[in-house]
Amino acid sequence: MNRIYFDNNATTPLAPEVFDAMCPYMVEDFGNASSIHWYGQRAKAGMEKARGQVAKLLNARATEIVFTSGGTESDNAAILGIVEAARGESKHVVTTAIEHPAVLSTVKALERRGVSVTFVRAGASGLIDPADVAAALRPETVLISVMHANNELGTIQPLEEIGRIAQERDIYFHTDAVQSAGKIPLDVHKMGVDLLSLSAHKLNGPKGVGALYVRRRGSNVDLEPIIDGGGHEGGLRSGTLNVPRIVGLGKACEICRQEMAEESRRLAGLRDRLKDGLLVRLEGIHINGSLEHRLPNNLSVSFPGVDPPTLMAAMSDIALSSGSACTSGKPEPSYVLQALGLPAEVASTPLRFGLGRFTTQEEIDYCLNRLVETVKRLREMGRIAAA
Ligand SMILES: *Cc1c(COP(=O)(O)O)cnc(C)c1O
């Protein structure tokens, strides 16, 4: 059986060039990047090259990149680090209701420690209104954290406008760009962000490595480290650096930067082929989230009346995600789709199609035919059962 991978918003396969770049750093160039001897310096050189490659993807400086263990750690380091360093008796954070759990759970942990948090709601198309962010600000607001692209919907938030609001009010601005990094152009200055999280395994790099951009132009960002130790990464993230993975992250960022223009056109074309085919051939389906402000590689479709786990089980050769949290094996409506105020039958029946570097047109056409046939069959079975 041929298997098809359509879950590139969850993770991506390692690019072969990335694997090749990493290998020497696991064998010959194994040194500790902090050591001053030849072995250490070889490792350090590989790591510093990667720092430059990551910075270039963001239009940042190499000195503004801190390596972490991934997107989750970067989000934690940014949010906890800013709130911890902030002065004042009462502290307030503004974020959104549709963030990744790496942000949501972190701010909820802060709430339990007495920090107040406002969760700005998204509109029905999955977009945050900058005016709602502005309206949520208080004198004691220390941080705004708004994701760039949503992991379930692929919708892209208007960061430039939010960045301007943050700058005017002199409030730190963090974005979780784990889904958008490598997919669409990122420019930390245009977006007006002080901190940005990204993760290698979402852009054909290795798992367990990521980066946090920390602005170093103008006044310094006041950030308390969440991991203390030997003072690596300018004291912001201690621990011996994972050079092979960092090298992989750098190489993956470089490939993305070089291929982005062409690859995003290709993926958007394939995505639209899937979308248009579904809309023509199936009735009563719902495309979730704005199509205009959206990553090129993502499509979220709800099939009211069809249970996503049943649909996925009937197409077990295609790796998809329902985009909804699974608590104790029971599918729950997606909190993201619920936050958009979508009806329950839409919020509880999404499938997320995450296209990637290795997706082909043949795979799209195969998936389209399988889906149409399977949805029709399941709907027919439902009708018979109900009769
Ligand atoms: C995957 C993801 C994360 C977590 O990144 P890890 O590297 O897996 O820890 C955070 N935010 C978003 C939006 C993601 O999609």
The ligand as an ORCA input file, in Angstrom:
! r2SCAN-3c Opt
* xyz 0 1
  C       4.320     22.725     16.413
  C       4.010     24.039     16.997
  C       4.588     24.457     18.201
  C       5.475     23.559     19.022
  O       6.736     23.369     18.429
  P       7.626     22.122     18.919
  O       8.926     22.333     18.217
  O       6.911     20.902     18.437
  O       7.752     22.195     20.381
  C       4.293     25.715     18.675
  N       3.475     26.541     17.991
  C       2.898     26.179     16.826
  C       2.021     27.150     16.114
  C       3.141     24.918     16.294
  O       2.544     24.578     15.159
*
